[in-house]
Amino acid sequence: MPLSQAQTKVRKISGVIQTTVLLVASLRYPRKFVPVIDAAWHFTNSVK
C-alpha cells in the first residue's frame, strides 16, 4: 500500500475521532462549543 493511501486513511480516522469528540462535547456543553464546531465545519469545508 502506498504511503499516501495510508496517510489519507489515518487522516480520515483522526477526522472521525475529532468529529466524535466535538459532537460529544457539544452535546455536553452546547453553548461553549457552538462557535468551535462552526469554525471546524468551515475549516473542513474549505479543505475539501
C-alpha positions, -999 to +999 in steps of 0.1 A: +000+000+000+014+034-010+023+058+018-002+085+006-030+060+009-020+051+044-018+088+052-053+095+039-066+066+060-050+080+091-064+114+083-099+100+079-097+081+111-084+111+131-111+132+114-138+108+126-123+108+161-122+146+162-158+149+149-170+124+175-152+143+203-167+176+191-201+161+189-199+146+224-185+179+238-212+199+220-239+177+235-225+182+270-216+219+267-237+233+239-231+270+245-193+268+247-188+246+217-211+261+191-185+286+178-159+259+178-180+235+158-189+263+134-152+271+129-143+234+125-171+230+100-160+259+079-124+247+081-132+212+069-153+225+041-126+248+029-100+220+030-122+199+007 
